[in-house]
Amino acid sequence: MLTTFLLLFSFISCSDSSTDATAQQAQETSSSEEAKTKPAEPQQRIVSLGGSVTETIFALGEGDRVVAVDASSLYPEDVLKLPKVGYYRQISTEGILSAKPSIVIASDASGPKESIEQIAKIGVPITQVSSEKTLAGTEKRIQQIASLLNKKKEGEKIIAQIREDLKLVQKPEKSPKVLFIYARGIGTLSVGGKNTASSEMITLAGGTNAVQEYEGYKPLNAESIIIAAPDYILLTTRGLDSLGTIDDLLKLKGISETPAAKNKRIISMDDLMLLGFGPRTGKAAAELSKLLQK
C-alpha cells in the first residue's frame, strides 16, 4: 500500500502546468462499444494491455510510442524488450504508473476493475477496446485502435489484408473434426468447446470443432475425447512444449485412441497467431487450413 501511495504521489507531483492540457483531456474508462478517448498526440507514451492490442498498435506503425506492455504481448519481437506490467487480467497499477504513460490502451477484458478505475481517476486516459475473439471482433478492435491513434487509413489496410489472406483458406468437401487442447503442463489440460477463440479459428480454417456439447473450456476427460473422435488435435506451440513432445502427448489417456493420434495428425501453432485474433488472423486461418489438408 505504501509503495502504491508513493507512486501515485510521485506521478501526480511530476505533473506541471505544461501537462494541464493532457490532464484536462483525461476521461473515465470508455466502453469497448464506444472507445471515445480523443486521438493520441504524437509524443504520447502508450501502455498496451492485451496481446492483440499490442500487435495492432505495432502493425499500425505506432510501436515506437509503446513504453510498456502486459505479459500476453509477445509479438512482434521488439515487444519482448519492453517492461511488463503484469498479465492484462491482473494488471499492476504500480507497474503502469512507473512507465509514466500518457495513455493506456487496453482490452475490455483487462482488470481488475478497481485498478482500471484507479488509473483513470488519477488522470491517465485509458480506453478499453473490444476483446471479442471473432473475425468481426478483430476488425472492430483494429478500427477502434486505428481511430484512437489517428491511423484510420492504415487500419483499413490491415483489415483489407486480413480479408485477402482469408481467400487463401482451402475448405475441404468434408470438414474435419478438430479438438483444441489448452495445455500448460500435464496438470493443466483443458479442451475448447463452443464460443471460444480456438473454435472460431477452427471454423475460419474450414474445420469443425470436435466438441459441441458445451461452451468455454473444460478439463480434459479421456472418455469424452474418445467419443469426440477428432481427426486432428490442435495445440499452441507453447502448450505442446509444456507437455514435451508429440509422442508424450500421444501417451495421454484417451488421446491415444483417437483417429488423430492413430494417424499422428497433431498440429501446433504460435499462441498469439492462433488465438489472439489480431492483424495476423487471416494468415493464421490460411495456415491452419493447409495443415488440415495433410
Buried (B, 14 or more C-beta within 10 A) or exposed (E): EEEEEEBBEEBEEEEEEEEEEBEEBBBEBBEBEEBEBEEBEEEBBBBBBBBBBBBBBBBBEBBEBBBBBBBBBBBEEEBEEBEBBBBBBEBBBBBBBBBBBBBBBBBBBBBEEEBBEBBBEBBBBBBBBBBBBBBEBBBBBBBBBBBBBBBBEBBBBBBEBBEEBBEEBEEEEEBBBBBBBBBEEEEEBBBBBEEBBBBBBBBBBBBBBBBEEEEEBBEBBEEBBBEBEBBBBBBBBBBBEBBEEBEEBBEBEBBBEBBBBEEEBBBBBBBBBBBBBBBBBBBBBBBBBEBBEE
